[in-house]
Amino acid sequence: MSQTAQSLIQGAHDDGDINSGSLSALANITDIGNVIQQGLGMQVSDLQASEVVLVTFLVDDSQSIAGAGNEQPMRDGVNGCLQALVDSKQQDNIVVRIVYLNGTQLVPYTPLSNVPFLDTNNYRANGCTPLYDESVKTLATIIAKTKDFENNGIQVRTITAICTDGQDYGSHASDASDVSTIVTDMVGTEKHIVAGIGFDNGSTDFRKIFSEMGITSNWILTTGATADDIRRAFQVFSKSAASASKSAAHFAQTNAGGFGTP
């Protein structure tokens, strides 16, 4: 693990944000240090604020998305969330990372105003579904970036959407219990929201899958897999993200209430 990534993860452990089980889960990913380093993005000194909200999208880009004709609805859904965050007028405090389920990173942590929308050039669905491996990598990067800001006296809150239309297929280093260990640690600090959004074609029990990944029931959203279903699900998440980004009090209220919190 690179020195920066290692120091940030170790700092999170030393401060009690993650336990030894999470460290072990991260150690199973051989390239975790490089993944974290690539995802850290912006320099903390570039943020002119005393608090920050990290919004992270882990977006399914598996073949089944394309096969169902849902590439554009996925683009529309993420883009709608970005626009809702801009419209929330909190954009000076919001930093976004977008990464796809097969490991391609659209942007590392970047100020909201500089985040590109998804289009036909930067989002194409043609991979598999390594849900557990990529969830571990994504959550590790959130933990590290949180510590990066905190080390510089900036208060951090995070909200993450893990979005998929299928169960895990293609993970090699992690399983659901590894994800659960990390999610449980993160949620226990009361500064992280981790949401699971499942687009169900009728054959996948996403509530079971996300529950096994440690995601609390109020942050699991299962919907159909039509274009309209996908767009509506992202709209629900965007409302939650916009609400959580307003203030520490709004974050706490949204965290407790889950999806649908006004």
C-alpha positions in Angstrom: 0.0 0.0 0.0 1.3 3.4 -0.9 2.6 5.5 2.0 -0.2 8.1 1.8 -2.9 5.4 1.5 -1.4 3.4 4.3 -1.1 6.3 6.7 -4.7 7.4 6.1 -6.1 3.9 6.6 -3.9 3.3 9.6 -5.0 6.7 11.0 -8.6 5.7 10.6 -7.8 2.5 12.6 -5.9 4.3 15.3 -8.8 6.8 15.7 -11.3 4.0 16.1 -13.1 4.6 12.8 -12.4 1.0 11.6 -11.4 -2.1 13.4 -8.8 -4.8 12.7 -11.5 -6.8 10.8 -11.8 -4.0 8.3 -8.0 -3.8 8.0 -7.9 -7.5 7.2 -10.6 -7.1 4.6 -8.6 -4.4 2.9 -5.5 -6.4 3.0 -7.1 -9.0 0.8 -7.2 -6.6 -2.1 -3.6 -6.7 -3.6 -3.9 -3.3 -5.4 -5.9 -1.5 -2.7 -3.2 1.1 -2.1 -3.1 2.1 -5.8 -6.9 2.2 -5.9 -7.1 4.5 -2.9 -4.3 6.7 -4.2 -6.0 7.1 -7.6 -9.3 8.0 -5.9 -8.2 10.6 -3.4 -8.4 13.3 -6.0 -8.4 17.0 -5.0 -5.9 18.5 -2.5 -7.6 19.3 0.8 -6.0 22.7 0.7 -8.1 23.5 -2.4 -11.4 23.4 -0.4 -12.3 26.7 1.1 -14.8 25.4 3.7 -14.8 24.1 7.3 -16.9 21.0 6.4 -17.4 18.8 3.4 -19.8 16.2 2.2 -18.3 13.4 0.1 -20.9 11.9 -2.4 -19.7 8.7 -4.0 -21.4 6.7 -6.8 -20.4 3.1 -7.5 -22.3 2.5 -10.7 -23.0 -0.8 -12.4 -21.5 -1.1 -15.9 -22.1 -4.8 -16.4 -23.3 -6.3 -19.7 -26.8 -6.8 -18.3 -27.3 -3.1 -18.2 -26.6 -2.7 -21.9 -28.5 -5.9 -22.6 -31.7 -4.4 -21.0 -31.2 -1.2 -22.9 -30.6 0.7 -19.7 -27.3 2.5 -20.4 -29.0 5.8 -21.0 -31.4 5.5 -17.9 -28.2 4.9 -15.8 -26.6 8.0 -17.3 -29.8 10.0 -16.7 -30.1 8.8 -13.2 -26.6 9.8 -12.1 -26.8 13.0 -14.0 -30.0 13.9 -12.3 -28.4 13.3 -8.9 -25.5 15.6 -9.8 -27.9 18.3 -11.0 -30.0 18.0 -7.8 -26.9 18.5 -5.7 -26.0 21.6 -7.8 -29.6 22.9 -7.3 -29.4 22.3 -3.5 -27.0 25.3 -3.4 -24.5 23.3 -1.2 -22.2 22.7 -4.1 -19.2 24.6 -2.5 -19.1 21.9 0.2 -19.8 18.8 -1.9 -17.0 16.7 -3.4 -17.9 13.8 -5.7 -16.3 10.6 -6.9 -17.8 8.4 -9.6 -16.4 4.9 -10.2 -17.9 2.1 -12.2 -18.4 -1.5 -11.0 -15.6 -2.9 -13.2 -13.1 -0.5 -11.8 -13.0 2.4 -14.3 -13.0 5.7 -12.5 -14.8 8.6 -14.1 -13.5 11.1 -11.6 -11.6 10.9 -8.3 -12.8 13.1 -5.5 -13.6 16.4 -7.3 -15.5 19.5 -6.4 -19.1 19.1 -7.6 -18.9 22.0 -10.0 -16.1 20.2 -11.9 -17.7 16.8 -12.2 -18.7 15.8 -15.7 -22.1 14.3 -16.6 -22.2 10.7 -17.8 -22.5 10.4 -21.6 -22.0 7.9 -24.4 -18.3 8.5 -24.4 -17.5 8.0 -20.7 -20.1 5.4 -19.6 -20.5 2.1 -21.5 -21.8 -1.0 -19.8 -19.9 -4.1 -21.0 -18.3 -5.7 -17.9 -19.3 -8.2 -15.2 -20.5 -7.6 -11.7 -17.6 -7.8 -9.1 -19.9 -6.2 -6.5 -18.0 -7.2 -3.4 -14.4 -6.4 -4.6 -15.4 -3.0 -5.9 -17.5 -2.2 -2.9 -14.5 -2.8 -0.6 -12.3 -0.7 -2.8 -14.8 2.1 -3.0 -15.4 2.1 0.8 -11.7 2.1 1.5 -11.2 5.2 -0.6 -14.0 6.9 1.3 -12.4 6.1 4.6 -9.1 7.4 3.4 -10.4 10.6 1.9 -12.4 11.2 5.1 -9.3 10.9 7.1 -7.4 13.2 4.7 -9.9 16.0 5.3 -10.1 15.3 9.0 -6.4 15.5 9.4 -6.7 19.1 8.1 -9.4 20.1 10.5 -12.3 19.7 8.2 -15.5 18.1 9.3 -16.6 15.3 7.0 -19.9 13.5 6.2 -20.3 11.0 3.4 -23.2 9.5 1.4 -22.6 6.6 -1.0 -24.8 4.9 -3.5 -23.9 1.3 -4.6 -26.0 0.7 -7.7 -26.4 -2.6 -9.4 -28.9 -4.7 -11.5 -27.4 -8.1 -10.4 -25.8 -10.1 -7.7 -22.0 -10.5 -7.4 -20.3 -12.1 -10.3 -16.5 -11.7 -10.8 -15.2 -10.9 -7.3 -12.0 -12.7 -6.4 -10.7 -11.2 -3.1 -13.8 -10.2 -1.1 -17.2 -11.6 -0.1 -20.3 -10.1 1.5 -18.9 -10.4 5.0 -15.8 -8.3 4.1 -18.1 -5.5 2.8 -20.3 -5.9 5.9 -17.4 -5.5 8.3 -16.3 -2.3 6.7 -19.9 -0.9 6.3 -20.6 -1.6 9.9 -17.5 0.2 11.1 -18.3 3.2 8.9 -22.0 3.5 9.9 -21.0 3.2 13.5 -19.2 6.5 13.4 -22.4 8.2 12.4 -20.7 10.2 9.7 -21.2 7.8 6.8 -24.4 6.8 4.9 -24.0 3.7 2.7 -27.0 3.0 0.4 -27.7 0.0 -1.8 -29.9 0.5 -4.9 -30.9 -2.7 -6.7 -32.6 -2.7 -10.1 -34.5 -6.0 -10.0 -35.4 -8.0 -13.1 -37.5 -10.4 -11.0 -34.8 -12.9 -10.1 -32.6 -11.1 -7.5 -33.2 -10.6 -3.8 -31.4 -7.3 -3.4 -32.6 -6.8 0.2 -30.9 -10.1 1.1 -27.7 -9.2 -0.8 -27.4 -5.7 0.6 -28.3 -6.8 4.1 -25.5 -9.4 3.9 -23.2 -6.5 2.8 -24.0 -4.7 6.1 -26.3 -2.0 4.6 -29.1 -1.1 7.0 -32.7 -1.8 5.9 -33.6 1.9 5.7 -30.9 2.4 3.1 -31.8 -0.4 0.8 -33.9 0.6 -2.2 -35.1 -2.2 -4.5 -37.0 -1.2 -7.7 -37.7 -2.6 -11.1 -35.3 -2.6 -13.9 -37.2 -0.6 -16.5 -35.9 2.8 -17.6 -38.5 4.6 -15.6 -37.7 2.6 -12.5 -34.0 3.4 -12.7 -34.6 7.1 -13.2 -37.1 7.2 -10.3 -34.7 5.3 -8.0 -31.9 7.8 -8.6 -34.4 10.6 -7.9 -35.1 9.1 -4.5 -31.4 8.9 -3.8 -30.8 12.5 -5.0 -33.4 13.8 -2.5 -31.6 12.0 0.3 -28.2 13.2 -0.8 -29.4 16.8 -1.1 -31.0 16.7 2.3 -28.0 15.1 4.0 -25.7 17.7 2.5 -27.5 20.7 4.0 -26.0 20.5 7.6 -24.9 18.2 10.3 -28.4 18.2 11.7 -30.0 17.4 8.4 -27.4 14.6 7.9 -28.3 13.0 11.2 -32.0 13.2 10.4 -31.6 11.8 7.0 -29.3 9.1 8.2 -31.8 7.9 10.8 -34.8 8.1 8.4 -33.2 6.5 5.4 -34.7 6.7 1.9 -37.7 9.0 1.7 -36.7 11.3 4.5 -38.1 14.8 3.7 
